[in-house]
Amino acid sequence: MVLNIGLYMVGAIILFFIGIYCIVAKRNAIKTVIGIEIITTAIHLNFIALGIMVPPYGVVDPLAQGIVIMSMIVGAAIATLALMLIIRIYGHYKTVDLRKVSRLRW
């Protein structure tokens, strides 16, 4: 069984740039949070791909798996908090456009 780790790395780079595009090009707060989550997924894929490179090949390093699992738990909590804040912003300003919200004050 031959694992081509380069494909995983290319996939992680593609996901990373998709996430950067979502953050830079979109002004919707929900799309920005989704872009951040896509970047986090790219980082997780990179950790797992680099964990496969440890001999014996084909076995993922348990340390890499542990780091990814803990990062997923923290990322889910942060995404939940961000979406709760977006709901509060929408309730107050009636918009989720980041340009309009950044000009206004509480």
GROMACS elastic network, one bead per residue, 0.5 to 0.9 nm:
[ bonds ]
;  ai    aj funct       b0    kb
    1    58     6  0.77767   500
    2    57     6  0.85490   500
    2    58     6  0.79463   500
    3     6     6  0.87527   500
    3     7     6  0.88905   500
    3    52     6  0.86772   500
    3    57     6  0.78736   500
    3    58     6  0.67950   500
    4     7     6  0.58070   500
    4     8     6  0.73885   500
    5     8     6  0.52226   500
    5     9     6  0.64146   500
    5    10     6  0.87498   500
    5    49     6  0.61041   500
    5    50     6  0.79081   500
    5    52     6  0.77593   500
    5    53     6  0.76015   500
    6    10     6  0.60943   500
    6    11     6  0.84808   500
    6    49     6  0.84754   500
    7    10     6  0.50737   500
    7    11     6  0.60688   500
    7    12     6  0.85437   500
    8    11     6  0.50344   500
    8    12     6  0.61654   500
    8    13     6  0.86839   500
    8    45     6  0.70022   500
    8    46     6  0.71299   500
    8    48     6  0.87748   500
    8    49     6  0.60408   500
    9    12     6  0.50027   500
    9    13     6  0.62199   500
    9    14     6  0.86346   500
    9    42     6  0.88939   500
    9    45     6  0.76915   500
    9    46     6  0.60869   500
    9    49     6  0.68298   500
    9    50     6  0.85461   500
   10    13     6  0.50563   500
   10    14     6  0.61659   500
   10    15     6  0.85925   500
   11    14     6  0.51114   500
   11    15     6  0.61662   500
   11    16     6  0.85211   500
   11    42     6  0.76961   500
   11    45     6  0.80770   500
   11    46     6  0.87201   500
   12    15     6  0.51085   500
   12    16     6  0.60520   500
   12    17     6  0.87374   500
   12    39     6  0.86090   500
   12    41     6  0.79385   500
   12    43     6  0.68517   500
   12    44     6  0.83361   500
   12    45     6  0.58979   500
   12    46     6  0.58922   500
   13    17     6  0.63151   500
   13    18     6  0.86362   500
   13    42     6  0.69085   500
   13    43     6  0.88785   500
   13    46     6  0.85213   500
   14    17     6  0.53214   500
   14    18     6  0.62308   500
   14    19     6  0.86843   500
   14    42     6  0.80585   500
   15    18     6  0.50514   500
   15    19     6  0.62024   500
   15    20     6  0.86613   500
   15    38     6  0.64032   500
   15    39     6  0.65119   500
   15    41     6  0.75838   500
   15    42     6  0.53769   500
   15    43     6  0.89143   500
   16    19     6  0.51793   500
   16    20     6  0.62814   500
   16    21     6  0.86911   500
   16    35     6  0.88794   500
   16    38     6  0.68557   500
   16    40     6  0.81085   500
   16    41     6  0.81752   500
   16    42     6  0.54509   500
   16    43     6  0.77245   500
   17    21     6  0.60702   500
   17    22     6  0.85617   500
   17    39     6  0.78270   500
   18    21     6  0.50682   500
   18    22     6  0.62811   500
   18    23     6  0.88003   500
   18    35     6  0.74141   500
   18    38     6  0.74250   500
   18    39     6  0.78432   500
   19    22     6  0.50489   500
   19    23     6  0.63554   500
   19    24     6  0.87120   500
   19    32     6  0.84754   500
   19    34     6  0.77197   500
   19    36     6  0.61414   500
   19    37     6  0.75734   500
   19    38     6  0.51201   500
   19    39     6  0.50675   500
   19    40     6  0.86670   500
   19    42     6  0.86135   500
   20    23     6  0.51755   500
   20    24     6  0.61129   500
   20    25     6  0.83471   500
   20    35     6  0.65981   500
   20    36     6  0.78140   500
   20    38     6  0.86475   500
   20    39     6  0.72484   500
   21    24     6  0.52106   500
   21    25     6  0.56051   500
   21    26     6  0.77225   500
   21    35     6  0.75876   500
   22    25     6  0.56488   500
   22    26     6  0.55852   500
   22    27     6  0.87258   500
   22    31     6  0.64702   500
   22    32     6  0.60584   500
   22    33     6  0.87974   500
   22    34     6  0.76177   500
   22    36     6  0.81475   500
   22    38     6  0.88664   500
   23    26     6  0.59303   500
   23    27     6  0.76824   500
   23    28     6  0.89407   500
   23    29     6  0.89797   500
   23    31     6  0.72749   500
   23    33     6  0.78809   500
   23    34     6  0.83892   500
   23    35     6  0.55026   500
   23    36     6  0.71430   500
   24    27     6  0.77249   500
   24    32     6  0.81477   500
   26    29     6  0.81425   500
   26    31     6  0.65991   500
   26    32     6  0.67882   500
   27    30     6  0.88005   500
   27    31     6  0.75634   500
   27    32     6  0.71998   500
   27    96     6  0.82465   500
   27    97     6  0.55639   500
   27    98     6  0.53235   500
   27    99     6  0.67164   500
   28    31     6  0.53408   500
   28    32     6  0.63003   500
   28    33     6  0.89157   500
   28    95     6  0.89372   500
   28    96     6  0.57207   500
   28    98     6  0.60310   500
   28    99     6  0.87199   500
   29    32     6  0.50123   500
   29    33     6  0.63968   500
   29    34     6  0.87213   500
   29    83     6  0.87061   500
   29    86     6  0.68914   500
   29    96     6  0.55236   500
   29    97     6  0.62564   500
   29    98     6  0.59866   500
   30    33     6  0.51890   500
   30    34     6  0.63034   500
   30    35     6  0.86631   500
   30    82     6  0.86985   500
   30    83     6  0.71972   500
   30    86     6  0.73101   500
   30    96     6  0.74634   500
   31    35     6  0.60913   500
   31    36     6  0.86550   500
   32    36     6  0.63257   500
   32    37     6  0.87011   500
   33    36     6  0.50800   500
   33    37     6  0.62980   500
   33    38     6  0.87075   500
   33    79     6  0.69181   500
   33    82     6  0.72197   500
   33    83     6  0.77594   500
   34    37     6  0.50108   500
   34    38     6  0.62175   500
   34    39     6  0.87224   500
   34    79     6  0.85230   500
   35    38     6  0.50270   500
   35    39     6  0.63314   500
   35    40     6  0.86652   500
   36    39     6  0.51199   500
   36    40     6  0.62721   500
   36    41     6  0.87121   500
   36    79     6  0.88115   500
   37    41     6  0.61956   500
   37    42     6  0.86721   500
   37    75     6  0.76059   500
   37    76     6  0.88356   500
   37    79     6  0.76671   500
   38    41     6  0.50065   500
   38    42     6  0.63087   500
   38    43     6  0.87539   500
   39    42     6  0.50340   500
   39    43     6  0.63600   500
   39    44     6  0.87227   500
   40    43     6  0.50846   500
   40    44     6  0.62638   500
   40    45     6  0.87089   500
   40    71     6  0.84672   500
   40    72     6  0.83157   500
   40    75     6  0.77263   500
   41    45     6  0.62011   500
   41    46     6  0.85763   500
   41    72     6  0.85776   500
   42    45     6  0.51181   500
   42    46     6  0.61996   500
   42    47     6  0.87319   500
   43    47     6  0.62460   500
   43    48     6  0.87193   500
   43    68     6  0.86732   500
   44    47     6  0.51225   500
   44    48     6  0.62915   500
   44    49     6  0.85832   500
   44    64     6  0.89095   500
   44    67     6  0.86070   500
   44    68     6  0.56578   500
   44    69     6  0.88070   500
   44    71     6  0.80349   500
   44    72     6  0.82542   500
   45    48     6  0.51959   500
   45    49     6  0.60716   500
   45    50     6  0.85759   500
   45    68     6  0.86093   500
   46    49     6  0.50562   500
   46    50     6  0.60984   500
   46    51     6  0.84340   500
   47    50     6  0.52036   500
   47    51     6  0.60405   500
   47    52     6  0.87550   500
   47    64     6  0.59640   500
   47    65     6  0.80136   500
   47    67     6  0.81565   500
   47    68     6  0.71001   500
   48    52     6  0.63451   500
   48    60     6  0.68172   500
   48    61     6  0.79115   500
   48    64     6  0.59784   500
   48    65     6  0.67158   500
   48    68     6  0.76408   500
   49    52     6  0.52481   500
   49    53     6  0.68930   500
   49    60     6  0.80810   500
   49    64     6  0.89894   500
   50    53     6  0.53222   500
   50    54     6  0.74835   500
   50    60     6  0.85580   500
   50    61     6  0.86541   500
   50    64     6  0.80112   500
   51    54     6  0.58804   500
   51    59     6  0.80481   500
   51    60     6  0.52245   500
   51    62     6  0.79734   500
   51    63     6  0.79041   500
   51    64     6  0.55079   500
   51    65     6  0.78831   500
   52    55     6  0.76812   500
   52    56     6  0.82564   500
   52    57     6  0.60115   500
   52    58     6  0.58643   500
   52    59     6  0.57508   500
   52    61     6  0.63558   500
   52    64     6  0.88214   500
   53    56     6  0.79724   500
   53    57     6  0.59629   500
   53    58     6  0.78180   500
   53    59     6  0.83741   500
   53    60     6  0.79224   500
   53    61     6  0.84868   500
   54    57     6  0.62094   500
   54    58     6  0.85971   500
   54    59     6  0.77893   500
   54    60     6  0.75740   500
   54    61     6  0.67807   500
   55    58     6  0.79899   500
   55    59     6  0.76446   500
   55    61     6  0.89417   500
   56    59     6  0.61787   500
   56    60     6  0.88098   500
   57    60     6  0.79195   500
   59    62     6  0.88658   500
   60    63     6  0.86002   500
   60    64     6  0.73022   500
   60    65     6  0.72358   500
   61    64     6  0.54040   500
   61    65     6  0.65418   500
   61    66     6  0.88364   500
   62    66     6  0.60787   500
   62    67     6  0.86023   500
   63    66     6  0.50459   500
   63    67     6  0.61828   500
   63    68     6  0.86119   500
   64    67     6  0.51722   500
   64    68     6  0.61913   500
   64    69     6  0.86215   500
   65    68     6  0.51676   500
   65    69     6  0.61205   500
   65    70     6  0.86308   500
   66    69     6  0.51506   500
   66    70     6  0.61649   500
   66    71     6  0.84567   500
   67    70     6  0.52810   500
   67    71     6  0.60409   500
   67    72     6  0.85525   500
   68    71     6  0.50018   500
   68    72     6  0.60406   500
   68    73     6  0.86670   500
   69    72     6  0.50679   500
   69    73     6  0.63506   500
   69    74     6  0.87816   500
   70    73     6  0.51547   500
   70    74     6  0.62990   500
   70    75     6  0.84680   500
   71    74     6  0.51562   500
   71    75     6  0.58485   500
   71    76     6  0.84597   500
   72    76     6  0.60433   500
   72    77     6  0.86290   500
   73    76     6  0.52475   500
   73    77     6  0.64455   500
   73    78     6  0.87964   500
   74    77     6  0.51616   500
   74    78     6  0.62328   500
   74    79     6  0.86292   500
   75    78     6  0.50548   500
   75    79     6  0.60188   500
   75    80     6  0.84729   500
   76    79     6  0.51233   500
   76    80     6  0.61138   500
   76    81     6  0.86221   500
   77    80     6  0.51289   500
   77    81     6  0.62587   500
   77    82     6  0.86690   500
   78    81     6  0.50591   500
   78    82     6  0.60999   500
   78    83     6  0.85883   500
   79    82     6  0.50157   500
   79    83     6  0.61027   500
   79    84     6  0.85260   500
   80    83     6  0.52086   500
   80    84     6  0.61773   500
   80    85     6  0.86763   500
   81    84     6  0.50792   500
   81    85     6  0.62727   500
   81    86     6  0.86886   500
   82    85     6  0.51027   500
   82    86     6  0.62350   500
   82    87     6  0.87318   500
   83    87     6  0.62361   500
   83    88     6  0.86934   500
   84    87     6  0.51157   500
   84    88     6  0.63969   500
   84    89     6  0.87044   500
   85    88     6  0.50390   500
   85    89     6  0.61333   500
   85    90     6  0.85606   500
   86    90     6  0.60496   500
   86    91     6  0.85017   500
   86    96     6  0.69192   500
   87    90     6  0.50838   500
   87    91     6  0.61611   500
   87    92     6  0.87062   500
   87    96     6  0.85175   500
   88    91     6  0.50313   500
   88    92     6  0.62716   500
   88    93     6  0.86065   500
   89    92     6  0.51619   500
   89    93     6  0.58598   500
   89    94     6  0.73725   500
   89    95     6  0.73713   500
   89    96     6  0.69823   500
   89   101     6  0.79857   500
   90    93     6  0.53188   500
   90    95     6  0.50710   500
   90    96     6  0.57352   500
   91    94     6  0.56131   500
   91    95     6  0.80418   500
   92    95     6  0.82872   500
   92   106     6  0.87260   500
   93    96     6  0.78866   500
   93   100     6  0.87803   500
   93   101     6  0.72626   500
   93   104     6  0.86288   500
   95    98     6  0.84208   500
   95   100     6  0.77416   500
   95   101     6  0.75670   500
   96    99     6  0.88381   500
   96   100     6  0.80483   500
   96   101     6  0.72320   500
   97   100     6  0.56251   500
   97   101     6  0.63412   500
   97   102     6  0.87183   500
   98   101     6  0.50860   500
   98   102     6  0.59182   500
   98   103     6  0.87095   500
   99   102     6  0.54171   500
   99   103     6  0.67065   500
  100   103     6  0.55480   500
  100   104     6  0.67416   500
  101   104     6  0.53409   500
  101   105     6  0.79195   500
  102   105     6  0.77201   500
